[in-house]
C-alpha cells in the first residue's frame, strides 16, 4: 500500500505537533457502526507502532495499518485536505472518505 499526501494535508498534520517518533495509522473504524464491514476510514496519531501493524509507504509520512483492514483499501491512495471539509482519502477510482477525521490516540496508549 502506498499513500501520497498533498501539500494541504501535510500542513494540517504538522499542526498536531508530531515530533518524529509518532506514527499515523489508517484504520477502518467500525466501532458503533453495527457491523464489521460497515465502517469509516479514519486516521489516528499513535505514539508507536503496534506489534501487528504493517507499514504502508507514505510521502512524506509512513502510515501504519492492520492486515485485516487491507481489504478495504487500494494499493495507491492520496490523502488531501479541504478547508471546511477535513481530510479526503481517495484513489484514482473512488473517494473513501470525503470528511475523514484525524484522531490523536497518543494519550490513550
Secondary structure, DSSP 4 states (H G I P E B T S, - for coil): -EEEEPHHHHHHHHTT---SS-EEEEEEE-TTSSSTTS-EEEEEEESS--TT-EEEEEESS-EEE-GGGGGGS-SEEEEEEETTTEEEEE-SS-EEEEEE-EEE-GGG-
